[in-house]
């Protein structure tokens, strides 16, 4: 219900909001000082013409307030009414059918209503309250203890720990306490979810920062985008000849390879001579990737000294 100055507005009556509309409309009529013309407690006017005029004006004001608060598709219900009291009673009879079948329907609906996972606690509490208000309007209010039981039963499995903790309190539970506990639990979950989301965002940013694409070239396959340690290709084995060689450390010589190929691969192959008479006649060579100087014991092994 909203008001600006002496102008007040509420949602119009429809097929599903009678309990809320009834409560708001009653207090709107009280604020306009015409409620007694609706509930029938107004005193009949006397012989005073001014009193009769005030009575008629108040009746018209109450009637207009009620009619303007009804959805146009329901106006047909009150078109034959002549007083605001008749309008009110007609609407009550329509939406508060005090029958056993109606009470059973609402009771069943109240005790079988379930809160969905992810549903707002406030929305669920409002739904339960609307049904209990309808039952109260039918003269069959739900006791507070039964409301607590129905509310705890209606919670999803994710609230089982909270339900167990509240059940341990025994008879000290009140409806207000349970409602406040549920709202607090939802707020804690929202804070935790926000913290987890923020931490995940930081982790993702850190991963992106530390896992930037490698912009260099792999010396194994000569392709860009990855390091040699990440290369999935196996370098093919080649046979090497002792002719046209470069010298290596401690009698080591680089195998016969094209200079451009050495540059592409990024490293040379170093060969070490071995054997019993390796100083003069040995042609056996071993790979030695750790050579730091290009040396040989015999300059005759060099093509160009």
C-alpha positions, 0 to 999 in steps of 0.5 A: 500500500502506498500513499502520497498525501491523501491519495492511497493505492494498493494492488487490486483484488484478484483471484489469488490475493484476497488475504493480502488485499483484505488486510490492506483495504481494511487499514486503508478504510480505517485511515480514511475514517470510513471503516465503520461503514463497512463493518456495520458498526456505524451509528444511524444518522438522526434527524439532523440534516447535516449528520445525514449528509455526512453519513451519505458522504462517508458511505459513498467514500467507502463504496468508491474505495472498495470498488476502485480496489477491485480488478475489473474482471471481478466487478461483476461480483458486487454490481448488485450491492448498494452499500459498502457493507454489502460489497465487503460481505459479498467478497468475503463469501466469495473468497472465504467459503467456510466449508470443510472441503475448502479447509481440507484443501488449504490444510493439505496445501500448507503441510505439503508445501516444499521449499526448492533448492535455491529458492529464496527463504523469504519467498518460501516464508511468504508462501507459507504465511499466505496459506495460514492467513487463508486458514485463519480467515476461514476460522481454522487458524494453524497453531504456532507449534504446527507452523514450526513443524510444517516449516521445518518439514518443508525445508530441502535436504541442504538445511538438514544440519540446521534442522537437527540443531533446532530440533535439539532445542526442544520446546524452546522453539518459536516460529519467529526464532525459526524464521530468523534462523533460516534468514540468517542461514541464507545470508551466511550462504550468500556470503560464503558463495561470494567469497568462493566466487571471489577466490575462484576469480583470483585463481583464474586470473593467477592461472592466466597470468602464469600460463601465458602462451610461450612465444619462443621456438622449440629447438626440437621441432623448430615450431613456435608456441611451446618449449622443447620440454613440452614437445611431443615429437621425437627427434629422428636418429641420424648416422654421423661420419667423422669427415668434415667435422668440428672439434670437441672438448678433450678429443671431442668432435662435432658430427658431420652436419650442415651449419644451418641445421645446427643453427635450427636445432639450437645445439651441436652434437659433440663427439669424444674419441675412445679406444685403446689406441685412440690418440692415433688410429681410433675412429670411434666417437661418442656423443658429448653434449657437455663440451664447452670448448672445441679442441682436439689433440691432433691438428691433423684431424682438422680440415682447416686449422 
